[in-house]
Amino acid sequence: IMSKVKVLKMVTGEDLIAECKDSDNGNLILKNPCIMVPAKDGGIGIAPWAFMSKDSETGLEISKDKVVFISQPVDEFEEQYTKVFSPVVTPSNKIITPGDLKLTT
């Protein structure tokens, strides 16, 4: 089981968001890492990081000395990230009333 979602500032200047845990040999394992990129509307978007790697879904191992800091993400970023990678589909808030139902025979 992976730990909580974290924001990582890399020595390269990249800002990543990923599920993060320690590996057995002292490195970090990042599952579904994404880079945070500026969006046209002034917001922040996320894009897959190391998207060509088969290991990005199971966990990429990186050396801790490549990370400047690790922190908790702002709630909105964590929610957006979790929605993208969560296997659970959240139901819509639409309430179905009897008038919405149609019987077919």
C-alpha positions, 0 to 999 in steps of 0.5 A: 500500500502506498502512502499519502500523496506528496509534493516533491521539489526536485533538484532539477526545479521540477515540482512533482505530485505523487504517491510516495513511500520509502524503499527498502534501500533508502530511496523513494518510490513514486507511484503515478508521478506527475509534473505540475505545469502552468495552465493557460487560465493561470491555474496549475495542471498536472501531466504524467512524469516519466510517462514512457516508463512501465514503472510509473504505475507500479512505482519509480525508484529515485534517489533521495538526494535528487529531492530538495523537499517533500511536503503535503499538497494543498487539498485541491491539488491532492483531490485533483490528483486522487480523482485522476488516479483513483480506481474508485468512480465517484457517483454524480450528485444527480438525484434520479427521480421516478420521472427520470426513469423510463420503462421499456418492454 
